[in-house]
């Protein structure tokens, strides 16, 4: 059972790029909490970048349709 849990945590860490933001690392004592907090942070950053890209592409699309 422990081996399977270790494998799952290792895979989760791999999906995160094996890194944590220093603030997350300091704020959450349990590895599982850090993994989930970092994943959420990554999603929030990706959503922010997506909105920026949509604005840029939308601006380009509007300019080219004129």
N, C-alpha and C positions, 0 to 999 in steps of 0.2 A: 504493500500500500504506500509506504513512504517513498519507494523508488518511483512509483507512478506519479506521485505528487511532485517530486523533485524534477521529473521529466517535464511535467506540465508547466511548472514555474520556469524552468530553463527555456522552454519554448516561448513562453510569454515574454521573458526578458529578451530573447532573440528577436521577437517581433517588434520590440521597442528599440532595438539597436543596442541593447546592453548598456544603456545609459539612463541616468536620472538627472533631472534638473537639480542643482544643489539645494534649492529651497524645498523641493519635494522630499529629497533625501533626508533633510533635517526635520521636516514636519511630520513624517509618518514613520513610526517605529517598526511596523511589521512589513515584511517584504511584499506580501499580498496587497497591502494598502498602497505601498509605493507604486507597484505595478499599475493598479487601477487609477491612481491619481495621475500618473504620467500618461497613461493612455487617454484619459479625459483631457488633459492639457494638450496632448497632440491633436486630438479632434478639434478642440477649440481653436488652435493655431491654424489647422487646415481649413476650417470654416472661414476664418478671417482672411486667409490667403485667397480662398475661392471667391469671396465677396469682392476683394480687390481686383481679381482677374476678371470677374464678370463686369465690373465697372469699366475697366480698361478696354475690354473687348467690345462692350456695349458702346463706349465712346467712339471706338474705331469704326464699328458697324454703322453708327449714326452718321459719322463724318463721310464715310464712303458711299452712303446712300443718297447724299445730297448732291 
